[in-house]
């Protein structure tokens, strides 16, 4: 029996959040949650630049942690999409010592079940205003615009059904 002044049984008080049932969908991971399906990565993040990046079917933007080869976890921004195209693609993969692997392509195309893990995104929006996201600050929901210009990503890793470079050139520098 409810106490005096409380709502009747079977109803919620106005300040009580509505209960949810079951776990959240995989694309709606809570802030900083371990991504249990992520591959194992290494750091430092590669530097990916392009004159533009376009997203089709952007499903989610979330803040997660991923495993590293040394057993630690690192925070990243995870983007899931159907298709991503990067124009004037340039990627520099470096390590603590020795040469860096540099890859260039006029166009990089990622297709199907794309999972991109980045520690930072800086770009320019179509209207010329700046756009920045970092792994230390949770993203504002699914608010990544479908097209970004002058893109610079701290790329931790990416998976997709298909990754194509048109054309491609790699060199150690």
C-alpha positions in Angstrom: 0.0 0.0 0.0 1.5 3.4 -1.0 2.4 5.9 1.8 0.3 9.1 2.0 1.2 11.6 -0.7 2.9 9.0 -3.0 1.5 8.1 -6.4 -0.8 5.0 -6.6 0.9 1.6 -7.1 1.7 0.9 -10.8 2.4 4.6 -11.6 5.6 6.5 -11.6 6.2 9.8 -9.8 6.9 12.7 -12.2 10.6 12.8 -11.2 11.1 9.1 -11.7 12.8 8.1 -15.0 10.9 5.7 -17.1 12.5 2.2 -16.8 14.1 0.6 -19.8 14.1 -3.1 -20.7 17.0 -5.0 -22.0 20.5 -3.8 -22.9 21.0 -0.8 -25.2 21.5 -1.6 -28.9 25.2 -2.1 -29.8 25.3 1.2 -31.8 24.2 3.2 -28.7 27.0 2.4 -26.3 27.1 4.5 -23.2 29.9 7.1 -22.9 33.3 5.4 -22.3 32.0 1.8 -22.5 34.4 -0.8 -23.6 33.7 -1.9 -27.2 33.9 -5.6 -26.7 33.8 -6.2 -30.5 36.6 -3.9 -31.4 39.9 -5.3 -32.8 43.1 -4.8 -30.9 45.0 -1.6 -31.9 48.4 0.1 -31.4 49.3 3.7 -30.7 50.2 6.4 -31.7 47.2 7.0 -34.0 47.9 7.4 -37.7 47.3 10.8 -39.2 44.7 10.8 -41.9 44.0 13.9 -44.0 41.8 14.5 -47.0 40.2 17.4 -48.8 36.8 16.0 -48.0 35.1 13.1 -46.3 31.5 12.1 -46.9 29.3 9.7 -44.8 26.3 7.8 -46.1 24.2 5.9 -43.6 25.9 7.3 -40.5 24.4 5.1 -37.8 26.1 6.3 -34.6 28.8 8.3 -33.1 29.9 7.1 -29.6 32.7 7.4 -27.1 34.1 4.0 -26.3 37.4 2.4 -25.2 39.2 -0.2 -27.3 42.0 -2.7 -26.4 45.6 -2.0 -27.2 48.3 -4.6 -28.0 50.0 -3.9 -24.6 46.8 -4.8 -22.7 45.7 -1.3 -21.8 42.5 0.3 -23.2 42.3 3.7 -24.8 39.3 6.1 -25.3 38.2 6.7 -28.9 35.3 8.1 -30.9 33.6 5.3 -32.8 31.7 6.1 -36.0 29.6 3.4 -37.7 28.3 4.0 -41.2 27.3 2.2 -44.5 29.7 4.1 -46.8 32.6 6.6 -46.3 34.5 8.3 -49.2 37.6 10.3 -48.6 38.9 12.5 -51.4 42.7 13.3 -51.6 43.4 10.6 -49.0 46.8 10.8 -47.2 47.7 8.5 -44.3 50.9 8.6 -42.2 51.5 5.6 -39.9 54.3 6.2 -37.6 56.0 4.4 -34.7 58.3 5.5 -31.9 61.5 5.0 -34.1 62.2 4.3 -37.7 60.5 5.3 -40.9 56.8 6.1 -41.3 54.6 4.4 -43.8 52.9 7.0 -46.0 49.9 6.1 -48.2 48.3 8.4 -50.8 45.3 8.0 -53.0 43.0 10.4 -54.9 40.0 8.5 -53.4 39.5 6.0 -50.5 36.2 4.2 -50.4 34.9 2.2 -47.4 31.8 0.2 -48.0 29.6 -1.9 -45.7 29.6 -2.4 -41.9 32.1 0.4 -41.3 33.6 0.9 -37.8 36.0 3.9 -37.6 37.9 4.5 -34.4 39.5 7.9 -34.1 41.0 9.9 -31.2 40.4 13.3 -32.9 38.5 14.9 -35.8 39.2 18.4 -37.0 37.6 19.7 -40.2 35.8 22.5 -41.8 32.0 22.5 -42.4 30.6 23.4 -45.8 29.7 26.8 -44.5 33.4 27.4 -43.5 33.0 27.0 -39.8 35.4 24.7 -37.8 34.4 21.3 -36.5 36.3 19.5 -33.8 35.7 16.3 -31.8 38.2 14.7 -29.4 38.3 11.4 -27.6 38.6 13.2 -24.2 35.2 14.9 -24.9 32.1 12.8 -25.6 30.5 13.5 -29.0 27.2 15.4 -29.2 25.1 12.4 -30.3 24.8 11.6 -34.0 25.6 15.2 -34.9 28.5 14.6 -37.4 27.6 16.4 -40.6 27.4 14.1 -43.7 30.3 16.1 -45.4 33.4 17.6 -43.9 36.1 19.5 -45.7 39.9 19.7 -45.0 39.7 16.7 -42.7 42.4 15.6 -40.2 41.7 12.4 -38.3 43.8 10.8 -35.6 43.0 7.3 -37.0 43.3 4.5 -34.4 41.8 1.9 -36.8 39.0 1.0 -39.2 37.1 -2.1 -40.3 34.7 -2.4 -43.3 33.4 -5.0 -45.7 35.4 -3.4 -48.5 38.3 -0.8 -48.5 39.4 0.5 -51.9 42.0 3.0 -53.0 41.8 4.6 -56.4 44.8 4.7 -57.3 47.1 4.0 -54.4 50.8 4.7 -53.6 52.8 3.7 -50.5 56.3 4.6 -49.4 58.5 4.4 -46.3 59.7 7.9 -45.3 
